[in-house]
Amino acid sequence: MKILNFGSCNIDYVYSLDHIVEAGETEATERLDVFPGGKGLNQSIAIARAGGKVYHAGCVGFDGNMLTEVLEQSGVDVSFIKKTSEKNGHAIIQVSSDGENSIFLYPGSNHLITEDYIDSVLENFESGDIILLQNEINCLDLIVEKAYKKGMCIVLNPSPIDKNLDSVDFGHLTYIILNKIEAKAVSGCERLDLALAKIEEKYPDLKVVLTLGQKGSVFLDGQNEWRQAAFKVQAVDTTAAGDTFTGYFIAELSRGAEPQTALKTASLAAAISVSKMGAAPSIPWRDEVLEAYKTFSENSVDERADEARRKLDDYLDRNLKTAELRGLAEQLGYSAVYTGGYIKKLTGRTFSELLLDKRCTVAAKMILETDLSVGEIIAAVGYQNENFFRKAFRQKYGKNPLEYRKKGVK
């Protein structure tokens, strides 16, 4: 079984600044760092370091030699990479002294893929081989269509989420690996449980791998559901966690591992990656992961706490306008006093703070997607004191409701 990763290779230009540059402003940078990047490159490195034999396909520019070198150093086969005379895809990243960042992407060579090139690559693979894809290249829908006709096992990490995914036939996928934000975007459902149910309903043969950060990961195949707790680790940089997880999961599948085993190994590899700085440099080798099994411990899964969180989310969704602590307490079966303390311990915020945040979030969505007046929206989410709500809204979004409607999210 071969693994083909048809994906992006980026150059990340990271500028260290005192603050993020605003429109019309000029600021001298304190430092420039250049790193290899791109979800495709990171995931190929993860597969190779996990012991998988992976071929990387994609286009690099005249300035992309460092990218093929990094891939080769990790054991990735780069014989299918197409070199172009165009500039390589890259990211311009501003990082302020307080850790904030601003990023814009130039697709460059990553969007120079043609049908002829796709055919020339896929003719080297056959039914049952794995093809891994992300949404940082062009012709994604065409690659899926052609790989499906060949009978390949198609794995998609739908990141970044954008309109290009609309043309992809998800019914042709074998696996989809996504986080909770992507799950909600793909399904159109805000509640995670409904999002998963919607995906399963629409694509009954699709195997879903959901990553939940500190809450672990979930595998669903229409009949079975397996959950993997996260591993305890002191995180310093989460940049490559998702790509590390994806790469290791694919590598485990290629060697015939059961989903539970693949989830566990991928989760541990991702935990190791977040304990180190950088993207590609933080991806561990398989020997390091196997050794870590002896020392890393899984976070205990508090089923009572998980159930309380689900009931809290469900209660706020269903009773947004009339929600009160006493009503939640009835749902949980506790006294109001105990429920208030328990929710604070569970989430780090009071019930009132959670309710206000939820109402602001729903109001913001209504402001952008409906023609209702601000007053009508405030009433719809449960407030009669408009001044109080307007103040809370500005604290959360940095704009009053009318400014938010005109400018959206900056």
N, C-alpha and C positions, 0 to 999 in steps of 0.2 A: 504493500500500500504506500503510494507516494503522497506527499503533502505539497501543494502549491499555494503559495501566498501571493495573490495578485493585489498588490497594495502600494501605498505611497511611501516615498522617501523624501523627507524634508530637511532643510537646514534651518536651525533655530538661531536667530540673532537676538541675544538677550542684552538689553541696555539697562544699566543701573542708573537711576535718576533720583533726585531729591523728591520729586513728586511727578505724577502723571501729567504729561503736557496737555494743555487745553487748547482750544481753537484760537489761532492767532498768536500763540506763545512760542518762544524759542528758548530751549534750555540745553545747556552743555551736559553731555553724559559723563558720568564718573567712571564707567567701565563698560567694555563690550566683551561678551563671551559668545563663542560660536559652538553649537552642539549639533550632533546628528539627531534627527527626530522623525516624526511621522508615525502614525499608528501602524502602518504596514511594516516599516523597518523594525520598530520595537517588538512587534508580535513575531516576526521572523526570527529575531535574535532570541526571544523567549523560547520558541519551539526548538531551535538548535541547541540552546543551553540546557534544555530539558531532555536532550538526547534524541530528538526527532530529526529525521532527514527531511529538510525543507528546501524547496526551490522558490526563490523570490522572482516575481515578474513585475515589471513596471518601468516607467521611463525616468531617467535621470538626466540632468542638464550637463552642459559643458563644465560647470563648476561643481559637479556632484561626485567627484572621485573619492572624497573622504567617506561618502556614504557606502559605496561598494566595498571599500576597504574595511569599514567597521563590520559590515555583514560577513565578509569573508573571514575576518578574525574570530568570529563567533561560530564559524562552521556552516554558514548558509551558502547554498549553491547559487551563484549569481549569473550563471550562464545564459539565463533568459532575460536578463535586464537589458533594456534598449537604451543606448546612449544617444542623446539628441544634441543639436547645436543651439537649443534654446536654454534659457536660464532655468535653474532648478527651482522647484517649489520651495517656498520658505515662509517662515513666520517672523514677524517683527514684534518683539515682546518688550514692553516697558515694565520695569519693576521699580517701584518707589522704595524709599528708605523704610517705610512702615509696612512693606510686604504686599501692597496692592499691586495689581498688574493690569495691563491693557494689551490686547493681542489682535493683530490682524494678519490674515493669511493671503499669500499669493500662490495660486495653484501651480503656475508655471508648468514644468515638465510633467507633473502628475496628471495633467489634463490633455496629454498628447497621445493617448492610447487610441489606436484605430482598430477597425474590424479585422484587417489583414494581420495586424500584430497579434490580436487575440487568437485568431485561428492558428498562427504559427506556433504559439505557445501551447495551446490546448491539444494540438495533434500529438504531443509527447505524453499525454495522460490518457487514462482509460476509466471505464466504469469501476466504481468502488474507491477510486482515489479521492483524497480530500482536497477541496479548494476553500481557502479562507479569504474573505473579503471584508473591506471596511468602506466607508463612504467618503474617502478622500481622493478618489480617482474618478475620471469620467468613464462613460460606457458601462457603468455598473450593471444596468438592466440587461445589456447585451451579453455581458460575461455570464450572468446568471442563466439566461436563456440557453446559451451554447453549452455551458457546463451541465445543465439539466438534461439536455438532449443526449449528452454523452453518458449520463447515468452516474455522474460524480456526486459525492457527498458534499453538499454545499453548506458552508458555515458563514453566517453574516454577523458582524458586529456593526450595527447601524449607527455609527458615530462618525462625524457629527450629524445630528438630526437636521435635515433640510428637505426642500421640496423634491430633490432628485430621487429620494426614496419612493416617491409616489409612483414612479414608472417601474419599480421593481416588483416582480411577481413573488410575493412571500410564500405562495403556495408551492413554489419550486424549491424552497429552502429545506434543508434537513435539520439544521440547528440554527437558533438565533441566540446570541450571547449579548445581554444588555443589562444596563443598570435601571434603577427604579424610575429615573427621569425619562429615559428612553422608552421604557415600558409604557409609561403614561402617554407619551407622544405617539407611539406606534398604535396604541389601542384607542386613544381619544378619551380615556377614562382617568379621572383624577385619583380615585381610590385604587390603591395598588391591587387589592384582591379582585376588584372588578376588572382592572386592566388585564390581569392574568387570565381571568375567565373569558374575557372578550377575545384575547389572542387564541386561546384554546378552541373557542367556539368557531372562530373564523378560519383557523388553520389547524384542524384536528390532528394532522400527521406531523406537525412541526414540534420538534423538541426544543424546549425553552430552558435556558440557563440564565438565572437572574442573580446579579451580584448586589449585595446590600451593605457593603462596607463593614462596619463593626458588627453588624447583625448577621454576617455570614453570607451564604449563598443558597440557592434553591435550584433543583432540577425537576422539570415536569415533562412527561412524555405522553400525556393524555390518559394514562392508566396508573402511573406511579408518580409519587412525589418524594424526593429525598432532600433533606436539609443538612447543611454543613455549617457548624458554628465557626466564627472567626477565631484566629489565633491571637493571643495576647502579645502585644509588641509596643515599644515606644516609637511612635511614628515621627519621622523628621521630614519626609518628602513623599507625597502620595502620587507624584506625577505618573509613574509607570505601573501603578498597581493593577489597573484594569487590563493593560496590555500583557503584563506578566501572567495574570490569571488566564487570559484567553490562550496565550501561547502554550502554557503548561497543560491546560485542559485538552487542547488539540493533540499535543504530543502523547498524552495518556490515552486518548481515544485511539490513536494510530497504533499503539502497542496492545490494543485489545482490552484495556482496563474497563471495569464496570463504572457507571456514572458516579457511584458513591466514592470510589477510589480516586477518580479523576477530580471530583470536587475537592476532596481533602488535600491532594497534592497541589492543585492549583491555588487553593486558599493559603496553604503554608508558603508557597513560593511568593505569592503577593504580599504576605506579611513580612517576609524577609526583605522584599524590595522597598517597602515603605520605611524600613529602618535605616536606609542609606540615602544619600543625596544623589540627585541626577535621575535621568530617565534610563537610557540604555546601560550606563555603568552600574545601575542598581539591580539589574535583573540577575538573579542568582543562577549558578550552574547546578545541575542535577545532584552532584555529590554533596553540595552544601545543603540542599533541601532534604536529602535523605538523612544526613547527619543531624539536621535540625529536628527531625521527628523525635529524637531522644530528649530534647531540652524544651521545645516549645509546648505550651499547654493551650488547649482550646478554651475560649471564653465559655463559661457555663451558660446554658440557655435557660433563662428563667421563664418557664411557660406561663406562670401566673402574670408576670410583668408583660409578656408579649400579648396575652389575652386582654389585659387592662388597656394597653395601648390601642389595640384594635377596637375595643369598645369605646374608648375615648374618641378616636377618629370617627367612628360610625355615629356616635351621639352628636358630635359637632356638625357633621355633614347633614344629618337628618333634622336637627333642631336648631339650626343656626340663629334664627330670629328670636327664639324663645329660650335658648339654652341657659341653664343655671346649675350651680353646683349640686343642689338637691336632686335635680333630675338625673344627673350623672351618677350620683350616689345610689339611686334606686336601680339604675342599670347594673352597677357593679355589686350591689347587695351590701354596701357598707353604710355607715353613718356619714352625714355631710362633713363632720369635723375630721373623721379619719380619712375620708376621700380627699379632702383638701390637702392634707399632709402627704398622703400617698402620691398624689399627682405631682406635687412639688418635688418629692424625692425621685420620682420616676423620670420627670422631664426637665427638672431644674427651673421650672417656671410655675407660677400660680395658675389656677384655673382661669382667673380673670385675664391674665396676660395671654394665655393660649387662645381664649375666646376672642379677644380683641385682635390678635394677630390673624386668626382665621377670618374674621369679618373683614379686615382690611384687605386680605388676599382676594376674597370673593368680590369685594367692592371694586378692587382694581381691575379684575377681569370684566366685570359688568361695565365699568367706565369705558373700556376699550372696545367692547363687543356689542354694546347696546346703545340706543338713543335716549335712554331714560335720563332724566335730570339728576344732578348730584343729590338733591334732596330726596328724590324717589328712591335712589339707590341706598342712601343712608337708612331710610326707613325699612327698605327691603331686607337689609342685613341685621336689623334689630335695634337701631338707635333712634332716640327721639331728640337727644341733645346733639345738634349738628356741630356746634363749636368743639365739643369734646372729641367727636369723631374726626373732624377736620384736622385737629391738632395731632391726633394719633396717626392719621394717614400721612401727614407731612413728616413726622418722625420716622416712619417706616420707609417712605419712598423719596423723601427729600423734595417733594413738590406737593402743592395743594391739589385737590381732585381735578380742578379745571386745567391746571398746568399739565397734569399727568395725561389728561385726555388729549390735549393739543400736541404734546411732545412724546408721549409714551415713555418707555423705560430707556434711560440713557445708557 
